[in-house]
Amino acid sequence: MKNALNVLKIAFTYIGTVVGAGFATGREILQFFTQYGKWGVLTILLTMLLFIWLGTKMMLLAHHIKAASYEDLNRHLFGDGFGSWLSLFTLIVLIGVNSVMLAGAGSVFVEHLGLNYQIGLWFTLIGTFILLRRGIDGVMQLNTVVVPMMIFLSIAIIASTASSPSAMRFVTLSTDKGLFATWASPLLYTAFNLSMAQAVLVPIGGHTTNRRTIIWGGIIGGAGIGFMLMAAHFALSAFMPGVSQFEIPMGSVASQLGTIIQFIYIILIFMEIFSTFVADVYGITLQLKQRLNVRPFIISITVLMICYVTSQFGFSSLLSVLYPAFGVFSLLWACVLASYKRKRI
């Protein structure tokens, strides 16, 4: 029973770390899958398999080398010199992505709660700092609450969308995108999200003693990500192309499925953004702690303030510029991880 609970904790933390601002709001789904029309189903299935394989492999490798942070993993994969510089670049990437996360939280407060953008930012910052004091246990406990609620709501959205006249558009939706862009998109998406998730998955793998727990946690987590991708793609396809104009397209979809579902989904969008933000800042703090002789809470405050300043540029502009550029970098990292061989990881 204890191992089963640990499996679910790993799986939910894996899902919660990947399901961040762009995913939960629907922006990533539109950019990487739904805009490619009927090909979206197949590319999501490919993405799910990659998440299961590479996410599990990453945690098992971290388990083998007893990694304390993602810098240990990068040094092992690339050598001390290049691995150190790669970790530094990953740090910059993570801070940029967390700025997007924080901006997404502000957008939720403005668009759907009718509150000030700055209130959303400061609410997220203060809540994150409080949870960070509990370490990895706080990160995992948060996700064991948030992720099951999001999975349940994904099922509700599927059921509601299924009754729509345009429910089957996900298999007929046309696209003007080429095949190369279509099939490169899931590779970039998976690589980017895994390179970001290493900030949390590596410490989990390093601290988990049972290999089978890691394996099943990775399998269930990767499958859960695939399911939630498919649910969002199914719903978004039914409301294309009009839904693409919204800052938070899944919020718009939810608004057409009833007031209660809309309110619950908006709250959960924020909670998913919040859980990923907390997890990433935790990973950044661990990595910087290895480089700096500074107390962890001071590192956390500094990182949070940097994210606050950079989040002032807005959500969509940051997402459209940062994600594709970081995705290309992440593809190289993922290729090295995929090609790494040991007799028994």
Summary of the structure (lengths in Angstrom):
residues: 345
radius of gyration: 18.9
end to end distance: 25.0
largest distance: 60.3
contacts: 1295
relative contact order: 0.23
helix: 85%
strand: 0%
